[in-house]
Amino acid sequence: MAYRFLHTADIHLDSPLRTLALRNPELSELISLATRRTFVRIVELCLEERVDALLLAGDLYDGEQTSMKTARFLAEQLRRLDEAGIETFIIRGNHDALSKITSELVMPETVKIFGAQAEAVAVQRKAGEFPIVIHGLSFAKPHAPQSLLKHYSMPMVDAVNIGLMHTSLGGSEGHDQYAPCNVADLHQSGFRYWALGHIHKRSVFEHAASTVVMPGMPQGRDINEDGPKSVSLVTITDDRSVIVEERYTNVAQFQRVLIDVSGAADWKALIGKMSGGLQELRSRTHADHLVARIQLHGSHEMAWRIRRDLDLIRTEMETRGSIIGNIWIDKVQTSCIAVDDTEENTASALSELASIINADVLGSTTYQQEIATIADELRSQLPSELRNIFGTDEAAFHDILAGFAQEGSANIFARLRSTQGD
């Protein structure tokens, strides 16, 4: 008889809000509860599909947890699976390695939390069914600079071996390196399926001997974790082949919306174009809620007004989003450039001033040193987890500062231009 399980990772229960733009109290509440609501959705999917097990491949929590409210919530949800006869297999990753809840909470007997020593658990099966063995190894500390693959037990002969591992694989942008390993080595390990965790973007590596799946996270927490999120529903068939189905789970989906305003005839048409872009995106979104960051681009004679009135545009888009249904606006940004219609405009005093500032001020060594000093002081006062907003190396640091300077200059000239009349 087939063996079916749900594979997920990186849930980060009760993760604190990381998007500074979430100033709307209702939106803040929605995002702060999203990881819990998504976990409930995962449990309900297990019950609906009548799977044999739920596999959680690390980072169930976001850090060292002491909240008994979180403990009670987790216990209640796992008890629902226990009552349905569904087993749960959990490993700890870099974020929940020190979690007191994971190590101290009394779980139902159907819940297996793997420790810092590799273990292999034989699943109870009916007579005549092919044997299943699930292997797991938790992080003992928040850091694991070396591959953990060598610590796993050898695959049990004649059984379907399933491995749980928290790993950065060969590395991924935006993710620190943890327990790195090679996909080719996983394929050659003798394990039929590798249930991975850590990287928040989904990837599937199929091979005749083994299937390796990084499910991604089931719920994004900010705009940098945008796009649809999901879990993997896995079936090991009677002939031991593997079928992987992606099932969407996110309650709220973050999404960047790129809108070209070049063809808008006037302000009303411009607003209509943005509204149409939101409506089209909403029709393609699986999640209950859409949290959109709008990026306007293109050339337009009202580029200065767009920049000046971004707050008004945001208010308008929030209203349109509410009418369309469950669309929240995270931020509205612009990179629109002005259309210089006449030689007079090109030669105007304002344009000349802009040229001087861009060439002689922003490009000067003195200015760049001064702004770097200010940014360094500001960065030193930020929490460690926020310091990367100024880049991860010196080159990125200076590129970001240059971008801030250009943005500030453009905002100033948009306001100066507005004094000349609409």
Summary of the structure (lengths in Angstrom):
residues: 422
radius of gyration: 25.9
end to end distance: 72.7
largest distance: 88.7
contacts: 1324
relative contact order: 0.09
helix: 38%
strand: 23%
